[in-house]
Amino acid sequence: QFLFDGLTVSMMEGVMPHQVFLALMKNLRAIFKNDPGMREMIRAGGDVSGYWGKGSDEMYKSMVQGGNLPLRSTQDWNNLFNPLKWPETVKRIGHSIEMAPRRAVFEQRLKQGLTKEQAAFHARRSTVDFARSGTALRAANDLYLFLNPAVQGTLLPLRALKRNPKVA
């Protein structure tokens, strides 16, 4: 999926593959170290899970829930290497990989002079936006697991063609 998303943002958003790779490296490093760039993107609404400005304790909880692995104490380091905690660590690594193409788009749009919120919007929509759905699809998604991501993924090429027929 990472390769597909990377190619999608390369073709549709003008983000080069090396920029996606650099964003991935930043995201993986952010699992272990506080990353202001990722925090800025999440606050602006660019994360697929959504996020708006919060206090430090709420931010820590959101970072943990959002797939980051902030290490604040010796216990945090012990949890990292605890085999019982590995599923959570794998989840956080997966989130970092999922966010890499979006982060590359976010950073590029900021360099082009867009606001953080506009850049975050472009980042969310650059690949499949899992939160994008109507009322009926949300209700049906409760009945059929992964229906919304399947629909959004299917519609992505059509939206790309509509948005930019020359590239698609």
N, C-alpha and C positions, 0 to 999 in steps of 0.2 A: 504494500500500500504506500509506503514511503516513496518508492521509486515512481509510482503512478502520480502521487501528489506533487512530487518534485518536477516531473515532466509537465504536469498540468500548469503549475505556476510559471514554469519556464516559457511555455507556449503562450499562455493567456495573460500573464502579468509582466512578462519581460524580465523575470528574475532568473539569473543564470544558475546552472547547476552547482557551481562552486559556492554561490551565495547560500543555497539551500544547505549544502554540506557544512559551511561555516556556522549557520544557524543551528544545525543539529549539534555541532560540537559545543556551542554556547549552552544549548539546552541540557546536554548531558552533564556539562560542568556545573550547571545550576542545580542539579540534583543534590550536590554536596556543598555548594556555596551560594550564598545569597546573591541573586542576580537582579540588579535594578532594571535592566532592559526588559526582562521577562515580566517583572512586577508591573512596569509601566504599561506594557502591552495588555496585561490582564486587567489592570484598572481601567484602561480605555475601552474594555469590552471585547478584546480580540481573542480571548480564550474560548474554546468551544463549550466550556462549562459556565461561562459568564462570571463577572466579578466587578464590584464597584468599591470605591475607597472604604477602607475599614481601619480600625485600630490595630495596634501591633499584635495583640492576642488573637483577634479575629483574623488578621492577615496570616499569622502562623497556622491557624487551623485551616484557612482556605488554601494555603500553600500545600499543606499536607493532603487535604482533600483533592486538590488540583493536580496531584501527581508529583509535586516537588518533595525533596527530602532534606529539609533544613536541619542542620546538625548544630544544636545549641549546647549539648552537654556530653559527658562521657557515656551516659546511658543511650543517647542517640547513636553514638558510634557502635556501641554494643548491639543495639537493635539492627544496625546495618548488616552486621555479620552473623546475626542469629538466624539459623535456618528456618525457624518458625515465622520470621518476618520477611523472608524472601519473596513470597507472593506480592506483598505490598511494594517491595523494591522493584520487582519486575513491572508492576503496574505503573510506577513512577517513570521508569525508563521508557515504557511504551508511550506514555503521555509526552515525554520529551521528544520522542521520534515523531509522534503525530503533530506536534506543534512546530517542528522545524520549518516546513514550507511556509506556514502562516507567519512565522517570525521573520523569515526572509522578505516576504511581501511587506510586512509591517515596517521593517527597517528601511526598505526601499522607498515606500510612500512617505515616510518621515523626511528622508533626504530630498524628496521632490517638493517638500513644503506643505504637505497636508497636515491637518491637526492630528493629535493622537487618536481622537475618536474616529475621524475619517479613515486614518491608516488602519485602525483596528477593524473597521467595517470591511475594508478591502481584504484584510487578512482573513477574516472569517469567511468571506464569500469566495476566496481564491480556490478553495477546495470544497469538499462537502461540509456544509454547515448543518450539524446534527440538530441544532435547535430550531431550524427553519421548518415550519410546518403549520398547517391550518388546524382548526378545531376538529374536523372530521378525522384527519390523519392522526392527530394526537390520540383520539379515542380508539381508532383502529390499531394504533401502535401498542396499546395496552393488551390487545388480544393477540396480535401477531408480532412476536419478538423480532426486532431489527427491521420492521417494515419502513419506518421513516428513513433510516440511513440508506436503505435500498432504493427508495423512491428518489431521495435527494441525489444519490449517486447516479441514477439513471437520467435524471433531468440535467445534470451538470453539463454534459456536452451540448444539449439543446440550448441551454442558457448561454453557453460560451458562443455558440454559433449566432444566436440572436444578438448578443452584445458586440461581437466583433467578427462579422462574416468573412473578412479578408484573411484573418489568422486561422480560423477553424476551417 
